[in-house]
Amino acid sequence: MNIKSLIVVLGVVAGLSGVASVSAGEVEDRIAGRLTKAVPGLKVMSVRKSEAEGLYEVQSNNGDTIYTTEDGQYLMTGDLLKITDQGIANVTEVARAEARKAAMAGFGDDGAIRFPAKNEKAVVSVFTDIDCPYCRKLHDEVPQLNEYGITVNYYAFPRSGPNTASFRKYESVWCAEDQQAAMTSAKAGKHIDEASCENPVQEQYRLGGQIGVTGTPAIVLEDGNMVRGYVPAKRLAEGLGLL
């Protein structure tokens, strides 16, 4: 269920009968229940008051942010912007980053294919597709990132999805005796031996969808912000304040 699909159900939700006001806590539960009932396939991850008075912020299982009134009758999708003394701030993106950070922390990095920096100053989590040209370009610069003190943790996001050649290729890399060498060979377009084992590729792919990955590479920073697409190593290091 994506944002466009949600718009279709606005009329349905608006037609639902109202209920009496309830206390805090119950409000969030009511909103979650109402949206889940009205939007088939939607899984509500969290509900909380928005900083915009009268609105509640809902995080869904596919990374979308929805805003709703307290009674759950009216929905609004899209980014909520705020005018500040410094300019216009994207309130929604801040909320996405917080949710993304929590999801990454909850998932952990045990199953990530790591390229650690010896003098680690920062860690980036990169959702990658072995066959993606820009993912390969980024991988070529991993040694440079390591030199800057940036550890790279790879998470699987084969864009073609499960039960495809690209997906199985990632599983073979993960199951290889030397994951780093297999990843580098695969990214270079070289043949790697097919291998199978119990692996987290499916779970990582789902995680990517949950936090809003739509293309690769997707670079998740430690604060939960996401850099979408390839960024040269030097520019990434500069953005992290390492240069």
DONUVO-365133 format. One record per residue: x, y, z of N, C-alpha, C in turn. Coordinates in steps of 0.1 Angstrom, whole numbers, padded with zeros to 4 digits, always signed. Layout:
<atoms>
XYZXYZXYZ
...
</atoms>
This chain:
<atoms>
+0008-0012+0000+0000+0000+0000+0009+0012+0000
+0009+0020-0011+0017+0032-0012+0008+0045-0009
+0014+0056-0010+0007+0069-0007-0004+0071-0017
-0002+0069-0030-0012+0071-0040-0024+0062-0037
-0022+0050-0032-0033+0041-0029-0041+0046-0018
-0034+0052-0008-0040+0057+0004-0050+0068+0000
-0047+0076-0010-0056+0087-0014-0070+0081-0018
-0069+0069-0024-0082+0063-0029-0091+0060-0018
-0086+0057-0006-0094+0053+0005-0099+0065+0014
-0095+0077+0011-0099+0088+0019-0114+0089+0020
-0121+0087+0009-0135+0088+0010-0141+0077+0019
-0135+0065+0019-0140+0054+0027-0138+0058+0042
-0126+0063+0045-0123+0067+0059-0132+0078+0064
-0134+0088+0055-0142+0099+0059-0157+0095+0062
-0161+0084+0056-0174+0079+0058-0176+0071+0070
-0166+0068+0077-0167+0060+0089-0173+0068+0100
-0181+0062+0109-0188+0069+0119-0178+0074+0130
-0181+0085+0136-0173+0091+0147-0175+0084+0160
-0165+0086+0169-0166+0080+0182-0163+0091+0192
-0167+0088+0205-0165+0098+0215-0150+0100+0218
-0147+0112+0223-0133+0115+0226-0128+0106+0238
-0115+0102+0237-0110+0094+0247-0096+0100+0252
-0090+0094+0262-0078+0099+0268-0066+0096+0259
-0055+0102+0262-0042+0100+0255-0039+0085+0256
-0033+0080+0246-0030+0065+0246-0041+0058+0239
-0053+0060+0243-0064+0054+0236-0066+0061+0223
-0063+0073+0222-0064+0081+0209-0055+0074+0199
-0042+0071+0202-0033+0065+0193-0038+0051+0189
-0043+0043+0199-0048+0030+0196-0060+0031+0186
-0068+0040+0189-0080+0042+0180-0076+0045+0166
-0067+0055+0164-0062+0058+0151-0056+0046+0144
-0048+0039+0151-0041+0027+0145-0052+0017+0140
-0061+0014+0149-0072+0005+0146-0080+0009+0134
-0083+0022+0134-0092+0027+0123-0085+0027+0110
-0073+0031+0109-0065+0030+0097-0063+0016+0092
-0059+0007+0101-0057-0007+0097-0070-0013+0091
-0081-0009+0097-0094-0015+0092-0097-0009+0078
-0094+0004+0077-0099+0011+0064-0089+0009+0053
-0077+0006+0055-0067+0004+0045-0061-0010+0045
-0066-0019+0036-0062-0033+0036-0046-0033+0034
-0040-0041+0042-0025-0043+0040-0017-0033+0047
-0023-0023+0053-0015-0013+0060-0012-0018+0074
+0001-0017+0078+0005-0020+0091+0011-0007+0098
+0004-0003+0108+0008+0009+0115+0020+0006+0125
+0031+0012+0123+0043+0010+0131+0043+0019+0144
+0038+0031+0142+0037+0040+0154+0027+0051+0151
+0022+0057+0162+0013+0068+0161+0017+0078+0173
+0018+0090+0169+0022+0100+0180+0017+0114+0176
+0015+0123+0185+0011+0136+0182+0021+0143+0174
+0016+0150+0164+0025+0158+0155+0028+0171+0162
+0039+0178+0159+0041+0191+0165+0031+0201+0159
+0024+0198+0148+0014+0206+0143+0001+0203+0151
-0004+0213+0158-0016+0211+0166-0028+0205+0159
-0034+0195+0165-0045+0189+0159-0043+0177+0150
-0030+0175+0147-0026+0163+0138-0018+0153+0145
-0020+0140+0141-0012+0129+0146-0004+0124+0135
+0008+0119+0138+0017+0114+0128+0017+0099+0129
+0015+0092+0117+0015+0078+0117+0026+0073+0108
+0034+0064+0113+0044+0057+0105+0039+0044+0101
+0040+0041+0088+0035+0028+0083+0046+0018+0080
+0043+0006+0076+0052-0005+0074+0061-0003+0061
+0056+0006+0052+0064+0007+0040+0071+0021+0040
+0073+0027+0052+0081+0039+0052+0073+0052+0050
+0060+0051+0046+0052+0062+0044+0048+0069+0057
+0046+0082+0057+0042+0090+0068+0028+0095+0065
+0018+0093+0074+0004+0097+0072+0001+0107+0083
-0007+0117+0081-0011+0126+0091-0027+0124+0092
-0032+0124+0104-0046+0122+0106-0051+0131+0118
-0064+0134+0117-0070+0141+0128-0072+0132+0140
-0075+0137+0151-0076+0129+0163-0086+0118+0162
-0097+0120+0155-0107+0110+0154-0104+0100+0143
-0093+0102+0136-0089+0092+0125-0097+0093+0113
-0105+0104+0111-0115+0105+0100-0109+0111+0088
-0100+0121+0090-0094+0127+0079-0079+0124+0078
-0074+0121+0066-0060+0118+0063-0054+0128+0054
-0041+0129+0056-0033+0138+0047-0019+0131+0045
-0015+0130+0033-0002+0124+0030+0007+0135+0023
+0020+0132+0024+0030+0142+0019+0038+0148+0030
+0047+0156+0027+0056+0162+0037+0050+0174+0044
+0052+0174+0057+0047+0186+0065+0059+0195+0067
+0057+0207+0062+0068+0217+0063+0065+0228+0074
+0076+0233+0080+0075+0243+0090+0083+0255+0087
+0078+0267+0089+0085+0279+0087+0092+0283+0100
+0105+0284+0099+0113+0288+0111+0121+0300+0108
+0128+0305+0118+0137+0317+0116+0148+0314+0106
+0152+0301+0105+0163+0297+0096+0158+0294+0082
+0145+0293+0080+0140+0290+0067+0128+0279+0068
+0127+0271+0059+0117+0261+0059+0123+0247+0063
+0117+0241+0073+0122+0228+0078+0112+0217+0074
+0117+0205+0071+0109+0194+0067+0106+0186+0079
+0095+0188+0086+0091+0181+0098+0090+0166+0095
+0084+0162+0084+0082+0148+0081+0095+0141+0079
+0105+0147+0073+0118+0140+0070+0125+0138+0084
+0124+0147+0093+0129+0145+0106+0123+0133+0113
+0110+0132+0112+0103+0120+0118+0107+0107+0111
+0109+0108+0097+0113+0096+0090+0127+0091+0095
+0136+0101+0097+0150+0098+0101+0149+0091+0115
+0141+0096+0124+0140+0090+0137+0135+0076+0137
+0125+0074+0128+0119+0060+0127+0129+0051+0120
+0136+0056+0111+0146+0048+0103+0158+0044+0113
+0162+0053+0121+0173+0051+0131+0168+0040+0140
+0156+0041+0145+0151+0031+0155+0150+0017+0148
+0145+0017+0135+0144+0004+0128+0157-0003+0126
+0167+0005+0122+0181+0000+0120+0187-0005+0133
+0185+0002+0144+0190-0002+0157+0183-0015+0161
+0170-0016+0159+0163-0028+0163+0167-0040+0155
+0170-0038+0142+0174-0049+0133+0188-0054+0136
+0197-0044+0139+0211-0047+0142+0220-0049+0129
+0233-0051+0131+0242-0053+0120+0249-0066+0119
+0244-0076+0127+0250-0089+0127+0251-0096+0113
+0240-0093+0105+0240-0100+0092+0245-0091+0081
+0250-0079+0084+0256-0071+0074+0269-0076+0069
+0273-0073+0056+0286-0076+0051+0294-0064+0053
+0304-0065+0062+0311-0053+0067+0324-0051+0060
+0327-0038+0057+0340-0034+0052+0345-0023+0063
+0351-0028+0073+0354-0019+0084+0366-0009+0082
+0365+0003+0087+0376+0012+0087+0385+0009+0099
+0398+0010+0098+0407+0007+0109+0406+0018+0119
+0405+0030+0115+0403+0042+0124+0389+0047+0123
+0380+0039+0128+0365+0042+0125+0361+0055+0132
+0355+0063+0123+0350+0076+0128+0334+0077+0125
+0330+0069+0116+0316+0069+0112+0312+0056+0106
+0299+0052+0106+0294+0040+0100+0282+0044+0091
+0283+0038+0079+0271+0040+0070+0266+0026+0067
+0253+0025+0066+0246+0013+0062+0241+0015+0048
+0246+0007+0039+0243+0008+0025+0234-0003+0020
+0222+0000+0016+0213-0010+0009+0217-0011-0005
+0221-0023-0009+0228-0024-0022+0222-0036-0031
+0224-0034-0043+0220-0044-0053+0233-0047-0061
+0237-0059-0061+0250-0063-0068+0251-0059-0082
+0240-0059-0089+0239-0057-0103+0237-0042-0107
+0235-0034-0097+0232-0019-0099+0245-0012-0102
+0246-0005-0114+0258+0002-0118+0264+0012-0108
+0255+0020-0102+0260+0030-0093+0264+0023-0080
+0258+0012-0076+0262+0004-0065+0277-0001-0067
+0280-0005-0079+0293-0009-0082+0303+0003-0082
+0298+0014-0086+0307+0026-0086+0310+0030-0072
+0300+0029-0063+0302+0032-0049+0312+0022-0043
+0310+0009-0046+0319-0001-0041+0333+0001-0044
+0336+0006-0056+0349+0009-0060+0356+0019-0051
+0348+0027-0044+0353+0037-0035+0353+0033-0021
+0349+0021-0018+0349+0017-0004+0363+0018+0003
+0374+0014-0004+0387+0016+0002+0390+0030+0006
+0385+0039-0003+0387+0054+0000+0378+0058+0012
+0366+0053+0013+0358+0055+0024+0364+0050+0037
+0370+0038+0037+0377+0033+0048+0388+0041+0052
+0396+0047+0043+0407+0056+0046+0402+0068+0053
+0390+0073+0050+0385+0085+0057+0379+0081+0071
+0379+0068+0074+0374+0064+0087+0360+0060+0087
+0354+0057+0075+0340+0053+0074+0339+0038+0072
+0332+0031+0081+0329+0017+0080+0317+0016+0071
+0317+0006+0062+0306+0004+0053+0299-0009+0057
+0287-0009+0061+0279-0021+0063+0269-0023+0052
+0270-0034+0045+0261-0037+0033+0249-0045+0038
+0237-0040+0034+0225-0047+0036+0219-0050+0022
+0212-0062+0021+0208-0066+0008+0195-0059+0004
+0195-0054-0009+0183-0049-0015+0183-0052-0030
+0182-0065-0034+0182-0068-0048+0169-0062-0054
+0169-0052-0063+0158-0045-0067+0148-0054-0074
+0152-0065-0080+0143-0074-0088+0135-0082-0079
+0138-0083-0066+0130-0090-0056+0134-0104-0055
+0127-0111-0045+0129-0125-0042+0127-0134-0055
+0134-0146-0054+0133-0156-0065+0137-0151-0078
+0148-0142-0078+0153-0137-0091+0168-0140-0091
+0174-0139-0102+0189-0142-0104+0197-0133-0095
+0193-0120-0094+0201-0110-0087+0199-0113-0072
+0188-0117-0068+0185-0121-0054+0194-0133-0050
+0194-0143-0058+0202-0155-0055+0217-0152-0055
+0221-0143-0064+0235-0139-0064+0239-0133-0051
+0230-0124-0045+0234-0118-0032+0234-0129-0022
+0225-0139-0022+0226-0150-0013+0239-0158-0014
+0244-0160-0026+0257-0167-0028+0268-0159-0022
+0268-0145-0024+0278-0137-0018+0278-0138-0003
+0266-0138+0003+0265-0138+0018+0269-0152+0023
+0267-0162+0015+0270-0176+0020+0285-0179+0017
+0292-0171+0010+0306-0174+0006+0315-0174+0019
+0325-0182+0018+0335-0183+0029+0341-0169+0032
+0344-0162+0021+0350-0148+0023+0340-0139+0017
+0331-0133+0025+0320-0125+0020+0325-0112+0013
+0336-0106+0019+0341-0094+0013+0347-0096-0001
+0355-0107-0002+0361-0110-0015+0350-0113-0025
+0340-0121-0021+0329-0125-0030+0321-0112-0034
+0319-0103-0025+0311-0091-0028+0319-0083-0039
+0332-0081-0037+0340-0073-0046+0341-0080-0060
+0342-0093-0060+0342-0100-0073+0328-0098-0080
+0318-0100-0073+0304-0099-0078+0302-0085-0084
+0306-0075-0076+0304-0061-0080+0312-0058-0092
+0323-0065-0094+0331-0063-0106+0326-0071-0118
+0315-0078-0116+0309-0085-0127+0315-0099-0130
+0324-0103-0120+0330-0116-0122+0321-0128-0117
+0324-0139-0121+0316-0151-0117+0319-0155-0103
+0309-0158-0095+0311-0163-0082+0304-0176-0081
+0309-0185-0073+0303-0198-0071+0290-0197-0064
+0280-0204-0070+0267-0204-0064+0267-0211-0050
+0261-0205-0040+0261-0211-0027+0248-0208-0020
+0244-0217-0011+0232-0215-0003+0234-0218+0011
+0227-0211+0020+0228-0214+0034+0217-0206+0041
+0215-0207+0053+0205-0199+0060+0211-0185+0060
+0203-0175+0056+0209-0162+0054+0198-0151+0057
+0202-0139+0059+0193-0128+0062+0189-0119+0050
+0191-0124+0038+0189-0115+0026+0174-0111+0025
+0165-0120+0027+0151-0117+0027+0147-0107+0038
+0152-0109+0050+0149-0100+0061+0154-0086+0058
+0166-0085+0052+0172-0072+0049+0164-0065+0038
+0160-0073+0029+0152-0067+0018+0139-0061+0023
+0133-0068+0033+0120-0063+0039+0123-0051+0047
+0135-0051+0054+0139-0039+0062+0140-0027+0053
+0146-0029+0041+0148-0018+0032+0134-0012+0028
+0125-0020+0025+0111-0016+0022+0105-0008+0034
+0107-0013+0046+0101-0007+0058+0107+0007+0060
+0119+0010+0057+0125+0023+0060+0125+0032+0048
+0119+0028+0037+0116+0037+0026+0127+0036+0015
+0134+0025+0014+0144+0023+0003+0136+0021-0010
+0138+0028-0020+0131+0026-0033+0141+0024-0044
+0154+0027-0042+0164+0025-0052+0177+0023-0045
+0187+0019-0053+0200+0016-0048+0211+0024-0055
+0222+0027-0049+0224+0025-0034+0216+0035-0026
+0213+0030-0014+0206+0039-0004+0215+0039+0008
+0220+0050+0012+0230+0051+0023+0223+0057+0035
+0222+0049+0045+0216+0053+0058+0227+0057+0068
+0226+0070+0072+0236+0075+0081+0232+0071+0096
+0241+0074+0105+0239+0070+0119+0227+0077+0125
+0224+0089+0120+0213+0097+0126+0200+0093+0120
+0200+0084+0111+0188+0079+0104+0185+0086+0091
+0192+0097+0088+0190+0103+0075+0195+0094+0064
+0188+0095+0052+0191+0086+0041+0197+0095+0029
+0208+0090+0023+0213+0096+0011+0209+0086+0000
+0201+0091-0009+0196+0083-0020+0204+0084-0032
+0211+0073-0036+0219+0073-0048+0234+0074-0045
+0241+0073-0055+0256+0073-0054+0261+0087-0050
+0270+0088-0041+0277+0100-0037+0292+0097-0037
+0300+0105-0043+0315+0103-0043+0320+0102-0029
+0330+0094-0026+0335+0091-0013+0339+0104-0006
+0346+0113-0013+0351+0126-0007+0339+0134-0002
+0329+0135-0011+0317+0143-0007+0310+0137+0005
+0309+0124+0005+0302+0118+0017+0310+0121+0029
+0323+0119+0029+0331+0122+0040+0330+0137+0045
+0329+0146+0035+0327+0160+0038+0314+0162+0045
+0303+0155+0040+0290+0157+0046+0289+0152+0060
+0298+0142+0063+0298+0136+0077+0308+0144+0086
+0314+0155+0080+0322+0163+0088+0336+0157+0091
+0340+0148+0082+0353+0141+0085+0365+0148+0077
+0362+0157+0068+0372+0164+0061+0370+0180+0063
</atoms>
